Amino acid sequence: MRRHTCRSRLPSSASCRAICSCIPRGSGSTRRALPRAVRPSTHEVARGARAGSLSRHQRLTLLAAILGSGVATIDGSIVGVALPAIERDLGGGLSAQQWVSNAYLLALGSLILIGGSLGDIYGERRVFAFGVAAFGILSLLCALAPTMGALIAARALQGAAGALVTPSSLAIIVAAFSPSERGAAVGSWTAWGGIAAIVGPLAGGSIVDGISWRWIFALNVPLVLATLALILAAVPRSTRASSRRVDLPGAGLCVAGLGGFVFALIEEPRHGWGSATIVVPLAGGVAAFAAFIGYERLALEPMLRLDLFARRNFSVGNVETLSMYAGVAFLFFFLVIYLQQVAGYDALKSGLTTVPVTLVMFALSRRSGALADRLGPRLFMGLGPVIAAAGILLLARVGMHVSYLTGLLPALLVFAVGLSLTVAPLTATVLADADEEDAGIASAVNNAVARVAGLVGVSVVGVVVAGTLVGDTFAANPESVRAFHHAIFICAALVAAGGIVGAIGIANPRRAVEARSCPGGQLVGVPQPALAKEV
């Protein structure tokens, strides 16, 4: 089924005849062939008959993607509350506790581009299933770990499995849903990911107190088995025949580059920017990643095709991700510390303050994604961050004595609405600008940008804000309040800057309209006899 480019966002053939860029039949005119980006994929053709409603396989595929990525999200967030109990059981001190968490983050951050690339080469379904199965096995090894060293090693391998799961979970959504359905699907994926992020710490505390820390890992296994059953039952096999091979030199340089950079950002709060422990891996990581980019530019079969960054929405979307997520990550990190050390909240109460943000995102993300599919993403990616920044600025009213209902809650609700308008359209837009055979690496790039942005936000912005304090820590004094307000303005500026980038740089894609839906037009670049056979 052939398609042409239509500037109309209305489905009727009448509107298509009025304002699309088709050629009237019988005119004899010809135009250049459509660019690759608007040609239908085999997935789109197969789904054409059921456009507008989700099939059973699509619903189950979405559930598999949500469950698989949700297990990884829960595992990443649940461990923090179990660290004291783990240390009491296995020993190792504070440093060992930190590496139970950091080993996972380091492996995930340094390997995620490779995970995305493997999905494009071997098929997103196969890599997703392998990653989920490996994650389950390694969760069991974590639960049975006899020593702290064994637990840290299993956590690092778990992070490697997570690097396969996270990008491929989005890639199977790209494969199973047409472009007009992806925004809503990604919105659901985002919403449930937020729920998983808050369920982890809340459930983890109950499990650690009531049973044992080992069960926070063991309980992953039934979720993994359910995900594997859904994959086997519903996730379609890839129909793409890829002749690409694994780019081993590029993979090695990528791991060294991202690994050094992520290690430095993770360890900076402990050692400081002037320490050789930070400077050496940071410089080595930057050099290795520069070499990776240079190698990929020349490689015949690169792991990361650099021409992806020549695509406007892909590049602009990732720049917006970098700016927004740096501000959002620092806001959450800094707000919890301020509430505990200045306002006097306990750990549980400070953690629960941000639950409304997740609930609002759960309620609105799918709707925002669906609306962006219909209206185009630029409005949402421009307006959403500005609304979120306005919510952040409302926190500047907060002082040493914090009222949750009148001080925090209104600001967090406004912030949540802005974030809900942005996240699903942003992710869907970045993925939409890549070809389906590059969905895995495109997802991995966006995920890596978000993770690095979060680490940079906490590390770099944290140094700037710390310079406004009289001492090294927050306390219930006016200087800490001023430092908090300073941080709020920086976070709001970063988030708003992302919105400005989106409003200026994002281009609403033209719709691909089937020829039979436009009886008044002719496909661009298609001879009339071919069109006659089509219709």
DRENKOL-617666 format. One record per residue (C-alpha): residue in three letters; x, y, z. Coordinates in steps of 0.1 Angstrom, whole numbers, plus 5000, padded with zeros to 4 digits. Each point is the difference from the previous one (the first is absolute). Layout:
! DRENKOL-617666
ALAXYZ
...
This chain:
! DRENKOL-617666
MET500050005000
ARG501650324989
ARG499950335019
HIS500750374994
THR500750295023
CYS497050195014
ARG500250325019
SER496549945014
ARG499549855034
LEU496449924993
PRO499149654989
SER497450094974
SER500749974963
ALA498350344995
SER502550185021
CYS502749814983
ARG498950114966
ALA499950365013
ILE503450045016
CYS502349714994
SER502950014977
CYS498749734976
ILE499750044962
PRO496550024985
ARG499349704978
GLY500350054964
SER502350305003
GLY502949814986
SER502350175025
THR502849825017
ARG501950075031
ARG503149855016
ALA499649685019
LEU499250015037
PRO502950005024
ARG500649685019
ALA498650135032
VAL496450014988
ARG499949674982
PRO497949735017
SER501949725017
THR498949644998
HIS498650035036
GLU497950304990
VAL498649824970
ALA499149695020
ARG498250225026
GLY498250214975
ALA496849805003
ARG499750055037
ALA501150365003
GLY498350195027
SER499549715024
LEU502549785018
SER500049634993
ARG500449745028
HIS503749944989
GLN500750385002
ARG498550025035
LEU502049705012
THR503250134983
LEU499650335019
LEU499449815032
ALA503249804994
ALA502050324994
ILE498650165031
LEU500649705022
GLY503649944987
SER501150355004
GLY498150035032
VAL501949725016
ALA503350184992
THR498650335013
ILE498849845033
ASP503349835005
GLY501950324995
SER497950195025
ILE499349735026
VAL503649935010
GLY500650335018
VAL497749925029
ALA501649655004
LEU503650115002
PRO500250035039
ALA498649655003
ILE502349864974
GLU503050155018
ARG498949855033
ASP499849664984
LEU503050004977
GLY502350275014
GLY502250224979
GLY499350345014
LEU498750324983
SER502149964968
ALA498649654994
GLN496550135004
GLN500650274975
TRP501349754974
VAL497049775004
SER498150294983
ASN502850154979
ALA501149674984
TYR496549984985
LEU500050364988
LEU503549994986
ALA499349684979
LEU496750134988
GLY501350344990
SER503149884983
LEU498349714980
ILE496750154990
LEU501150114965
ILE501349654994
GLY496749855012
GLY498050224976
SER502349914971
LEU499749635007
GLY496250034998
ASP500350164965
ILE502449724988
TYR498449695015
GLY496450115003
GLU498350195029
ARG497949715011
ARG502949765003
VAL502250255019
PHE497150115022
ALA499349635009
PHE503649925007
GLY500550325021
VAL496849925021
ALA501049645005
ALA503650105010
PHE498650265024
GLY497949745017
ILE502949755004
LEU502350285013
SER497250115024
LEU500049655015
LEU503850015003
CYS499750335018
ALA497549845024
LEU502449715007
ALA503250205002
PRO502249865028
THR502450305002
MET500050374993
GLY502449954971
ALA497749754984
LEU497050235004
ILE501950294984
ALA501149784970
ALA496449884995
ARG498750355001
ALA502550114973
LEU498849714978
GLN496450105008
GLY500850354987
ALA501349844968
ALA496849814996
GLY498150335007
ALA501950164971
LEU498449744977
VAL496550035015
THR499650385001
PRO500550104963
SER498549684986
SER496850065020
LEU499450324981
ALA501249844967
ILE497349735002
ILE497450285004
VAL501450174969
ALA499749674981
ALA496549925012
PHE498350344998
SER499550234970
PRO501350355002
SER496550135008
GLU499749765030
ARG503550035014
GLY499550325021
ALA497249845020
ALA502049685004
VAL503150185011
GLY497850205024
SER498849685016
TRP503549875002
THR501250325017
ALA497050015024
TRP500549655013
GLY503850065002
GLY499250285024
ILE497849785021
ALA502849745001
ALA502450265012
ILE497950085031
VAL498949655006
GLY503649885004
PRO501050205031
LEU496649965017
ALA499849634994
GLY503749955007
GLY499750145035
SER497149775009
ILE501849704986
VAL503350075018
ASP498350065033
GLY497549724997
ILE502049724983
SER503650054988
TRP502050224976
ARG500649694978
TRP496350004991
ILE500250334982
PHE502149824974
ALA498149675001
LEU496750164993
ASN501250114966
VAL499949644988
PRO496249954997
LEU499850344982
VAL502749894976
LEU498249674993
ALA496750194993
THR501950234977
LEU501649714981
ALA496649844996
LEU498650324985
ILE503050034976
LEU499549654987
ALA496350044997
ALA499650354985
VAL503250184990
PRO500449974962
ARG503349864986
SER502050264980
THR499449974963
ARG503250204993
ALA502949814985
SER503150175014
SER503449934985
ARG501750245025
ARG502749865023
VAL500950105035
ASP502450294999
LEU502649875026
PRO502550284998
GLY497250265003
ALA498449815029
GLY503349995019
LEU500650374995
CYS496450085010
VAL500249805032
ALA503350175009
GLY498650344992
LEU496749975018
GLY501449795028
GLY502750265009
PHE497650294998
VAL497249835020
PHE502549875026
ALA501350355005
LEU496550155004
ILE498949725024
GLU503150035023
GLU500450384999
PRO497850075031
ARG502449785020
HIS503450124986
GLY499450354985
TRP501050134966
GLY503650065010
SER500749635008
ALA502149794977
THR497349735005
ILE497650224981
VAL502350194976
VAL501849704985
PRO496849794991
LEU498250324989
ALA502850104976
GLY500549644988
GLY496349974994
VAL499850324980
ALA503049904979
ALA498649654994
PHE496650134990
ALA501650254976
ALA501949714985
PHE496749814998
ILE498450284980
GLY503050024977
TYR499949634994
GLU496349994994
ARG500350274974
LEU502449774980
ALA498649665007
LEU498249814973
GLU497549855024
PRO499950245030
MET498349925032
LEU498650355001
ARG499250164967
LEU501050365004
ASP497650114972
LEU497249955026
PHE501250335015
ALA499450174966
ARG496349945005
ARG498550305015
ASN497549865025
PHE502449735012
SER502850265008
VAL497750275014
GLY498149745021
ASN503249885016
VAL501250355007
GLU496650075017
THR500449675019
LEU503550115013
SER498850335012
MET496749895015
TYR501349695018
ALA502950185015
GLY497650245016
VAL497549745010
ALA502549765015
PHE501650275021
LEU496650135012
PHE499049665014
PHE503449935015
PHE500250355016
LEU496450025012
VAL500249685020
ILE503250115017
TYR498650355008
LEU496849865014
GLN502049775024
GLN502850225010
VAL498350345001
ALA496249945003
GLY500349715024
TYR498249734980
ASP500949645006
ALA501249774972
LEU496649854993
LYS498150335000
SER502550174977
GLY499949704976
LEU496250014999
THR499950374991
THR500649934963
VAL497449724997
PRO497450254986
VAL502450074971
THR500049634990
LEU496249975004
VAL499450304978
MET502449864974
PHE498249675001
ALA496750174994
LEU501150234972
SER503049854981
ARG498049774977
ARG497650284992
SER502850244993
GLY501749744977
ALA496849944981
LEU499350384996
ALA503650054988
ASP499449734974
ARG497050204987
LEU501250365004
GLY503749964996
PRO502649995028
ARG501450364997
LEU497250165021
PHE500549745028
MET503850015000
GLY500050385001
LEU497250075024
GLY500449705024
PRO503550105013
VAL498950365004
ILE497149895022
ALA502349775019
ALA502550285005
ALA497150225014
GLY499349735025
ILE503649995011
LEU500050375005
LEU497049975023
LEU502449815023
ALA501950335006
ARG497250095025
VAL501249725022
GLY502050105031
MET501249825031
HIS496549925011
VAL498449804972
SER496249954996
TYR499449714978
LEU496450094990
THR500650374993
GLY503750014992
LEU501249674983
LEU496949844986
PRO498850284976
ALA503550044986
LEU500549634995
LEU496649964983
VAL500850284975
PHE503449854994
ALA498449654995
VAL497650134974
GLY502950164980
LEU502049685003
SER497049794989
LEU499650214969
THR503749964990
VAL501449655008
ALA497949774977
PRO500050244970
LEU503850065004
THR500849635001
ALA497749914971
THR501350294979
VAL503749895004
LEU499149644991
ALA497850114971
ASP502950184983
ALA502049684997
ASP499349724976
GLU498549685016
GLU503349814995
ASP501750265022
ALA497350015027
GLY502249825025
ILE503050234998
ALA497750314998
SER498349905032
ALA503449925016
VAL501450344990
ASN497050185016
ASN500249795031
ALA503750065003
VAL499650384996
ALA497350005027
ARG502249805024
VAL503150214994
ALA497950325003
GLY498849885035
LEU503549935011
VAL501350334987
GLY497150185016
VAL500749865034
SER503850044998
VAL500550334982
VAL497050195011
GLY500749875035
VAL503450165000
VAL498650334990
VAL497350005027
ALA502549875027
GLY502050324993
THR497250215015
LEU500049815033
VAL501950125030
GLY501049645009
ASP500049674982
THR496549895009
PHE496550135003
ALA498650115034
ALA497050195012
ASN501450344993
PRO499450294975
GLU503149914980
SER498649664992
VAL496750154989
ARG501850244977
ALA502049714986
PHE496749814994
HIS498550304981
HIS503250034980
ALA499649634990
ILE496450054991
PHE500850284976
ILE502749784983
CYS497749704997
ALA497250224986
ALA502450154975
LEU501349674988
VAL496549864995
ALA498750314983
ALA503050004977
GLY499049654989
GLY496550144991
ILE501550294980
VAL502249754981
GLY496949794992
ALA497850294990
ILE502750144976
GLY501549684987
ILE497449724998
ALA498249964967
ASN496549855000
PRO500349704976
ARG497749984970
ARG497549725001
ALA500349714976
VAL496549954984
GLU499049704980
ALA499250064964
ARG496549855003
SER499250255028
CYS500650294975
PRO497849944970
GLY500950354987
GLY503749954998
GLN502849814985
LEU503049865018
VAL503150224998
GLY502449854975
VAL497849714991
PRO498949964963
GLN496250014994
PRO499849644988
ALA501549885032
LEU497550215020
ALA497149864979
LYS501149655010
GLU500350105036
VAL496550155002
